[in-house]
Amino acid sequence: MSAPRFAPVPPVEPVRYYESPDSVPDAWSLGRPGEIEGRQPVGERLGYQGPDQGYIIGLAERARTRVRLSAGEHMDDVLRGCSLIALRRASLFGRAPVVHDLNVALAAWGYLSDAPPADLVAVRRELFVGVGNVLHHYKEGRAIADMIPDATLRMSPVDVAAQFATQWRTLTGFAP
């Protein structure tokens, strides 16, 4: 067996040490048929890929106490719709979701405000209805995530919260 040059060897045995093989193998190359070349595909219903996206479930559960709902709104619908927005924001930055991603989504739709504008409440009540049921409303959830402009997603949660009362249509990308 080989040994490093500095290892003690009895004087009667010949010194042995590692030697590289005569030939060097070729470099590894990509050859799997399912491997994606280039960037992730983009399109309808494909979502936004990113690392550790399941963490948003825990963040959403912790946010339940902070969310302010109006009559006719359901917590599961709101949290799923805003979680999809948060995942899009996280993937935009190439990282796992953090609480600030969810705060941007909740603030843009006025769910962190005690008194959101009445027209915003009417729009979000219709838009988020049933989104918590993934099996039947996947497309609607994707639409909510897709409608938020990149400019909003790049903003800080504090900026979004400060602007939503007067500019919620711009922040959410809602165009009647």
Rosetta constraint file for C-alpha pairs under 8 A:
AtomPair CA 1 CA 16 HARMONIC 7.67 0.50
AtomPair CA 2 CA 16 HARMONIC 5.47 0.50
AtomPair CA 2 CA 17 HARMONIC 4.86 0.50
AtomPair CA 2 CA 18 HARMONIC 5.58 0.50
AtomPair CA 3 CA 7 HARMONIC 6.44 0.50
AtomPair CA 3 CA 16 HARMONIC 6.17 0.50
AtomPair CA 3 CA 17 HARMONIC 4.97 0.50
AtomPair CA 3 CA 18 HARMONIC 6.72 0.50
AtomPair CA 4 CA 16 HARMONIC 7.95 0.50
AtomPair CA 4 CA 17 HARMONIC 5.51 0.50
AtomPair CA 4 CA 18 HARMONIC 6.98 0.50
AtomPair CA 5 CA 15 HARMONIC 7.88 0.50
AtomPair CA 5 CA 16 HARMONIC 7.68 0.50
AtomPair CA 5 CA 17 HARMONIC 5.95 0.50
AtomPair CA 9 CA 13 HARMONIC 6.91 0.50
AtomPair CA 9 CA 15 HARMONIC 6.85 0.50
AtomPair CA 30 CA 35 HARMONIC 7.98 0.50
AtomPair CA 31 CA 35 HARMONIC 7.90 0.50
AtomPair CA 36 CA 40 HARMONIC 7.08 0.50
AtomPair CA 40 CA 49 HARMONIC 7.42 0.50
AtomPair CA 41 CA 46 HARMONIC 7.61 0.50
AtomPair CA 42 CA 46 HARMONIC 6.44 0.50
AtomPair CA 42 CA 47 HARMONIC 7.77 0.50
AtomPair CA 43 CA 47 HARMONIC 7.80 0.50
AtomPair CA 45 CA 139 HARMONIC 6.66 0.50
AtomPair CA 45 CA 142 HARMONIC 6.27 0.50
AtomPair CA 47 CA 88 HARMONIC 7.72 0.50
AtomPair CA 47 CA 142 HARMONIC 6.93 0.50
AtomPair CA 48 CA 87 HARMONIC 6.99 0.50
AtomPair CA 48 CA 88 HARMONIC 5.51 0.50
AtomPair CA 48 CA 91 HARMONIC 6.14 0.50
AtomPair CA 49 CA 88 HARMONIC 7.98 0.50
AtomPair CA 49 CA 91 HARMONIC 6.09 0.50
AtomPair CA 50 CA 87 HARMONIC 7.74 0.50
AtomPair CA 50 CA 90 HARMONIC 7.23 0.50
AtomPair CA 50 CA 91 HARMONIC 4.94 0.50
AtomPair CA 50 CA 94 HARMONIC 6.26 0.50
AtomPair CA 50 CA 95 HARMONIC 6.22 0.50
AtomPair CA 50 CA 96 HARMONIC 6.32 0.50
AtomPair CA 51 CA 91 HARMONIC 7.89 0.50
AtomPair CA 51 CA 94 HARMONIC 7.72 0.50
AtomPair CA 51 CA 95 HARMONIC 6.02 0.50
AtomPair CA 51 CA 96 HARMONIC 5.07 0.50
AtomPair CA 52 CA 96 HARMONIC 5.29 0.50
AtomPair CA 52 CA 97 HARMONIC 7.50 0.50
AtomPair CA 53 CA 87 HARMONIC 6.78 0.50
AtomPair CA 53 CA 96 HARMONIC 5.96 0.50
AtomPair CA 53 CA 97 HARMONIC 6.38 0.50
AtomPair CA 54 CA 58 HARMONIC 7.89 0.50
AtomPair CA 55 CA 59 HARMONIC 6.60 0.50
AtomPair CA 55 CA 96 HARMONIC 7.59 0.50
AtomPair CA 55 CA 97 HARMONIC 6.69 0.50
AtomPair CA 56 CA 60 HARMONIC 5.96 0.50
AtomPair CA 56 CA 83 HARMONIC 6.46 0.50
AtomPair CA 56 CA 86 HARMONIC 7.87 0.50
AtomPair CA 56 CA 87 HARMONIC 7.43 0.50
AtomPair CA 56 CA 97 HARMONIC 6.11 0.50
AtomPair CA 56 CA 98 HARMONIC 7.50 0.50
AtomPair CA 57 CA 61 HARMONIC 6.27 0.50
AtomPair CA 57 CA 83 HARMONIC 7.86 0.50
AtomPair CA 58 CA 62 HARMONIC 6.31 0.50
AtomPair CA 59 CA 63 HARMONIC 6.27 0.50
AtomPair CA 59 CA 98 HARMONIC 7.55 0.50
AtomPair CA 59 CA 99 HARMONIC 6.26 0.50
AtomPair CA 59 CA 102 HARMONIC 7.62 0.50
AtomPair CA 60 CA 64 HARMONIC 6.58 0.50
AtomPair CA 60 CA 79 HARMONIC 6.06 0.50
AtomPair CA 60 CA 83 HARMONIC 6.90 0.50
AtomPair CA 60 CA 102 HARMONIC 7.50 0.50
AtomPair CA 63 CA 67 HARMONIC 6.47 0.50
AtomPair CA 64 CA 75 HARMONIC 7.46 0.50
AtomPair CA 64 CA 79 HARMONIC 7.90 0.50
AtomPair CA 66 CA 112 HARMONIC 6.53 0.50
AtomPair CA 67 CA 106 HARMONIC 7.65 0.50
AtomPair CA 67 CA 111 HARMONIC 5.37 0.50
AtomPair CA 67 CA 112 HARMONIC 5.52 0.50
AtomPair CA 68 CA 111 HARMONIC 5.14 0.50
AtomPair CA 68 CA 112 HARMONIC 5.82 0.50
AtomPair CA 68 CA 113 HARMONIC 6.61 0.50
AtomPair CA 68 CA 114 HARMONIC 6.46 0.50
AtomPair CA 69 CA 73 HARMONIC 6.01 0.50
AtomPair CA 69 CA 74 HARMONIC 7.39 0.50
AtomPair CA 69 CA 75 HARMONIC 7.37 0.50
AtomPair CA 69 CA 111 HARMONIC 6.57 0.50
AtomPair CA 70 CA 121 HARMONIC 7.23 0.50
AtomPair CA 72 CA 125 HARMONIC 6.82 0.50
AtomPair CA 73 CA 77 HARMONIC 7.66 0.50
AtomPair CA 73 CA 78 HARMONIC 7.57 0.50
AtomPair CA 73 CA 125 HARMONIC 5.89 0.50
AtomPair CA 73 CA 128 HARMONIC 7.91 0.50
AtomPair CA 73 CA 129 HARMONIC 7.20 0.50
AtomPair CA 74 CA 78 HARMONIC 6.40 0.50
AtomPair CA 74 CA 129 HARMONIC 7.62 0.50
AtomPair CA 75 CA 79 HARMONIC 6.06 0.50
AtomPair CA 76 CA 80 HARMONIC 6.06 0.50
AtomPair CA 76 CA 131 HARMONIC 7.81 0.50
AtomPair CA 76 CA 132 HARMONIC 4.98 0.50
AtomPair CA 77 CA 81 HARMONIC 6.14 0.50
AtomPair CA 77 CA 128 HARMONIC 5.83 0.50
AtomPair CA 77 CA 129 HARMONIC 6.31 0.50
AtomPair CA 77 CA 130 HARMONIC 5.87 0.50
AtomPair CA 77 CA 131 HARMONIC 4.77 0.50
AtomPair CA 77 CA 132 HARMONIC 3.93 0.50
AtomPair CA 77 CA 133 HARMONIC 7.50 0.50
AtomPair CA 78 CA 82 HARMONIC 6.05 0.50
AtomPair CA 78 CA 128 HARMONIC 6.27 0.50
AtomPair CA 78 CA 131 HARMONIC 7.60 0.50
AtomPair CA 78 CA 132 HARMONIC 7.32 0.50
AtomPair CA 79 CA 83 HARMONIC 5.78 0.50
AtomPair CA 79 CA 132 HARMONIC 7.59 0.50
AtomPair CA 80 CA 84 HARMONIC 6.28 0.50
AtomPair CA 80 CA 131 HARMONIC 6.65 0.50
AtomPair CA 80 CA 132 HARMONIC 5.52 0.50
AtomPair CA 80 CA 141 HARMONIC 7.56 0.50
AtomPair CA 81 CA 85 HARMONIC 6.65 0.50
AtomPair CA 81 CA 128 HARMONIC 6.65 0.50
AtomPair CA 81 CA 131 HARMONIC 6.39 0.50
AtomPair CA 81 CA 132 HARMONIC 7.38 0.50
AtomPair CA 81 CA 141 HARMONIC 5.61 0.50
AtomPair CA 81 CA 144 HARMONIC 6.45 0.50
AtomPair CA 81 CA 145 HARMONIC 7.09 0.50
AtomPair CA 82 CA 86 HARMONIC 6.14 0.50
AtomPair CA 82 CA 102 HARMONIC 6.46 0.50
AtomPair CA 82 CA 105 HARMONIC 5.20 0.50
AtomPair CA 82 CA 106 HARMONIC 6.09 0.50
AtomPair CA 82 CA 145 HARMONIC 7.69 0.50
AtomPair CA 83 CA 87 HARMONIC 6.12 0.50
AtomPair CA 83 CA 102 HARMONIC 6.20 0.50
AtomPair CA 83 CA 105 HARMONIC 7.56 0.50
AtomPair CA 84 CA 88 HARMONIC 6.29 0.50
AtomPair CA 84 CA 141 HARMONIC 7.09 0.50
AtomPair CA 84 CA 142 HARMONIC 7.24 0.50
AtomPair CA 84 CA 144 HARMONIC 7.79 0.50
AtomPair CA 84 CA 145 HARMONIC 5.55 0.50
AtomPair CA 85 CA 89 HARMONIC 6.30 0.50
AtomPair CA 85 CA 101 HARMONIC 7.80 0.50
AtomPair CA 85 CA 102 HARMONIC 7.46 0.50
AtomPair CA 85 CA 105 HARMONIC 5.89 0.50
AtomPair CA 85 CA 144 HARMONIC 7.28 0.50
AtomPair CA 85 CA 145 HARMONIC 4.55 0.50
AtomPair CA 85 CA 146 HARMONIC 7.78 0.50
AtomPair CA 85 CA 148 HARMONIC 7.48 0.50
AtomPair CA 86 CA 90 HARMONIC 6.17 0.50
AtomPair CA 86 CA 97 HARMONIC 6.72 0.50
AtomPair CA 86 CA 101 HARMONIC 4.54 0.50
AtomPair CA 86 CA 102 HARMONIC 4.81 0.50
AtomPair CA 86 CA 104 HARMONIC 7.35 0.50
AtomPair CA 86 CA 105 HARMONIC 6.07 0.50
AtomPair CA 87 CA 91 HARMONIC 6.12 0.50
AtomPair CA 87 CA 96 HARMONIC 7.91 0.50
AtomPair CA 87 CA 97 HARMONIC 6.01 0.50
AtomPair CA 87 CA 101 HARMONIC 7.33 0.50
AtomPair CA 88 CA 92 HARMONIC 6.15 0.50
AtomPair CA 88 CA 145 HARMONIC 6.86 0.50
AtomPair CA 89 CA 93 HARMONIC 6.73 0.50
AtomPair CA 89 CA 97 HARMONIC 7.85 0.50
AtomPair CA 89 CA 101 HARMONIC 6.07 0.50
AtomPair CA 89 CA 153 HARMONIC 5.48 0.50
AtomPair CA 89 CA 154 HARMONIC 7.50 0.50
AtomPair CA 90 CA 94 HARMONIC 6.24 0.50
AtomPair CA 90 CA 95 HARMONIC 5.50 0.50
AtomPair CA 90 CA 96 HARMONIC 5.82 0.50
AtomPair CA 90 CA 97 HARMONIC 4.97 0.50
AtomPair CA 90 CA 98 HARMONIC 7.43 0.50
AtomPair CA 90 CA 101 HARMONIC 6.43 0.50
AtomPair CA 91 CA 95 HARMONIC 5.83 0.50
AtomPair CA 91 CA 96 HARMONIC 7.16 0.50
AtomPair CA 91 CA 97 HARMONIC 7.85 0.50
AtomPair CA 97 CA 101 HARMONIC 6.29 0.50
AtomPair CA 97 CA 102 HARMONIC 7.95 0.50
AtomPair CA 98 CA 102 HARMONIC 7.13 0.50
AtomPair CA 99 CA 103 HARMONIC 6.18 0.50
AtomPair CA 100 CA 104 HARMONIC 6.15 0.50
AtomPair CA 100 CA 156 HARMONIC 7.72 0.50
AtomPair CA 100 CA 157 HARMONIC 6.27 0.50
AtomPair CA 101 CA 105 HARMONIC 6.62 0.50
AtomPair CA 101 CA 157 HARMONIC 7.78 0.50
AtomPair CA 102 CA 106 HARMONIC 6.14 0.50
AtomPair CA 103 CA 107 HARMONIC 5.83 0.50
AtomPair CA 103 CA 157 HARMONIC 5.81 0.50
AtomPair CA 104 CA 108 HARMONIC 5.99 0.50
AtomPair CA 104 CA 153 HARMONIC 7.18 0.50
AtomPair CA 104 CA 155 HARMONIC 7.79 0.50
AtomPair CA 104 CA 156 HARMONIC 6.96 0.50
AtomPair CA 104 CA 157 HARMONIC 4.64 0.50
AtomPair CA 104 CA 160 HARMONIC 6.35 0.50
AtomPair CA 104 CA 161 HARMONIC 7.67 0.50
AtomPair CA 105 CA 109 HARMONIC 6.52 0.50
AtomPair CA 106 CA 110 HARMONIC 6.16 0.50
AtomPair CA 106 CA 111 HARMONIC 5.06 0.50
AtomPair CA 106 CA 112 HARMONIC 6.10 0.50
AtomPair CA 107 CA 111 HARMONIC 5.85 0.50
AtomPair CA 107 CA 112 HARMONIC 5.51 0.50
AtomPair CA 107 CA 113 HARMONIC 7.42 0.50
AtomPair CA 107 CA 157 HARMONIC 6.99 0.50
AtomPair CA 107 CA 160 HARMONIC 6.15 0.50
AtomPair CA 107 CA 161 HARMONIC 5.09 0.50
AtomPair CA 107 CA 164 HARMONIC 7.05 0.50
AtomPair CA 108 CA 160 HARMONIC 5.92 0.50
AtomPair CA 108 CA 161 HARMONIC 6.66 0.50
AtomPair CA 108 CA 164 HARMONIC 5.72 0.50
AtomPair CA 108 CA 168 HARMONIC 6.43 0.50
AtomPair CA 108 CA 171 HARMONIC 6.05 0.50
AtomPair CA 108 CA 172 HARMONIC 6.19 0.50
AtomPair CA 109 CA 120 HARMONIC 7.42 0.50
AtomPair CA 109 CA 124 HARMONIC 7.15 0.50
AtomPair CA 109 CA 164 HARMONIC 7.48 0.50
AtomPair CA 109 CA 168 HARMONIC 7.11 0.50
AtomPair CA 109 CA 172 HARMONIC 6.96 0.50
AtomPair CA 110 CA 116 HARMONIC 5.61 0.50
AtomPair CA 110 CA 120 HARMONIC 7.69 0.50
AtomPair CA 110 CA 161 HARMONIC 7.75 0.50
AtomPair CA 110 CA 164 HARMONIC 6.79 0.50
AtomPair CA 110 CA 165 HARMONIC 7.73 0.50
AtomPair CA 111 CA 116 HARMONIC 7.75 0.50
AtomPair CA 116 CA 120 HARMONIC 6.86 0.50
AtomPair CA 116 CA 121 HARMONIC 6.79 0.50
AtomPair CA 116 CA 165 HARMONIC 6.69 0.50
AtomPair CA 117 CA 121 HARMONIC 6.47 0.50
AtomPair CA 117 CA 165 HARMONIC 6.51 0.50
AtomPair CA 118 CA 122 HARMONIC 6.33 0.50
AtomPair CA 119 CA 123 HARMONIC 6.32 0.50
AtomPair CA 120 CA 124 HARMONIC 6.12 0.50
AtomPair CA 120 CA 168 HARMONIC 7.36 0.50
AtomPair CA 121 CA 125 HARMONIC 5.92 0.50
AtomPair CA 122 CA 126 HARMONIC 6.60 0.50
AtomPair CA 123 CA 127 HARMONIC 6.11 0.50
AtomPair CA 124 CA 128 HARMONIC 5.75 0.50
AtomPair CA 125 CA 129 HARMONIC 6.15 0.50
AtomPair CA 127 CA 140 HARMONIC 7.94 0.50
AtomPair CA 127 CA 144 HARMONIC 7.60 0.50
AtomPair CA 128 CA 140 HARMONIC 7.98 0.50
AtomPair CA 128 CA 141 HARMONIC 7.78 0.50
AtomPair CA 128 CA 144 HARMONIC 7.93 0.50
AtomPair CA 130 CA 137 HARMONIC 6.45 0.50
AtomPair CA 131 CA 137 HARMONIC 5.28 0.50
AtomPair CA 131 CA 138 HARMONIC 7.04 0.50
AtomPair CA 131 CA 140 HARMONIC 6.47 0.50
AtomPair CA 131 CA 141 HARMONIC 5.60 0.50
AtomPair CA 132 CA 137 HARMONIC 7.52 0.50
AtomPair CA 133 CA 137 HARMONIC 5.86 0.50
AtomPair CA 133 CA 138 HARMONIC 7.68 0.50
AtomPair CA 134 CA 138 HARMONIC 5.08 0.50
AtomPair CA 137 CA 141 HARMONIC 6.38 0.50
AtomPair CA 138 CA 142 HARMONIC 6.29 0.50
AtomPair CA 139 CA 143 HARMONIC 6.21 0.50
AtomPair CA 140 CA 144 HARMONIC 6.39 0.50
AtomPair CA 141 CA 145 HARMONIC 6.50 0.50
AtomPair CA 142 CA 146 HARMONIC 6.06 0.50
AtomPair CA 143 CA 147 HARMONIC 6.09 0.50
AtomPair CA 144 CA 148 HARMONIC 7.13 0.50
AtomPair CA 147 CA 172 HARMONIC 6.74 0.50
AtomPair CA 147 CA 173 HARMONIC 5.44 0.50
AtomPair CA 147 CA 174 HARMONIC 7.07 0.50
AtomPair CA 148 CA 152 HARMONIC 6.82 0.50
AtomPair CA 148 CA 153 HARMONIC 7.31 0.50
AtomPair CA 148 CA 171 HARMONIC 6.88 0.50
AtomPair CA 148 CA 172 HARMONIC 4.82 0.50
AtomPair CA 148 CA 173 HARMONIC 5.09 0.50
AtomPair CA 148 CA 174 HARMONIC 7.96 0.50
AtomPair CA 149 CA 153 HARMONIC 6.66 0.50
AtomPair CA 149 CA 171 HARMONIC 6.98 0.50
AtomPair CA 149 CA 172 HARMONIC 6.79 0.50
AtomPair CA 149 CA 173 HARMONIC 5.82 0.50
AtomPair CA 150 CA 154 HARMONIC 6.23 0.50
AtomPair CA 151 CA 155 HARMONIC 6.63 0.50
AtomPair CA 152 CA 160 HARMONIC 7.32 0.50
AtomPair CA 152 CA 171 HARMONIC 5.53 0.50
AtomPair CA 152 CA 172 HARMONIC 7.50 0.50
AtomPair CA 155 CA 159 HARMONIC 6.36 0.50
AtomPair CA 155 CA 160 HARMONIC 6.56 0.50
AtomPair CA 156 CA 160 HARMONIC 6.38 0.50
AtomPair CA 157 CA 161 HARMONIC 6.11 0.50
AtomPair CA 158 CA 162 HARMONIC 6.16 0.50
AtomPair CA 159 CA 163 HARMONIC 6.25 0.50
AtomPair CA 160 CA 164 HARMONIC 5.92 0.50
AtomPair CA 160 CA 171 HARMONIC 7.47 0.50
AtomPair CA 161 CA 165 HARMONIC 7.90 0.50
AtomPair CA 163 CA 167 HARMONIC 5.70 0.50
AtomPair CA 163 CA 168 HARMONIC 7.14 0.50
AtomPair CA 164 CA 168 HARMONIC 4.39 0.50
AtomPair CA 164 CA 171 HARMONIC 6.82 0.50
AtomPair CA 167 CA 171 HARMONIC 6.26 0.50
AtomPair CA 168 CA 172 HARMONIC 5.94 0.50
AtomPair CA 169 CA 173 HARMONIC 5.69 0.50
AtomPair CA 169 CA 174 HARMONIC 5.05 0.50
AtomPair CA 169 CA 175 HARMONIC 6.80 0.50
AtomPair CA 170 CA 174 HARMONIC 6.89 0.50
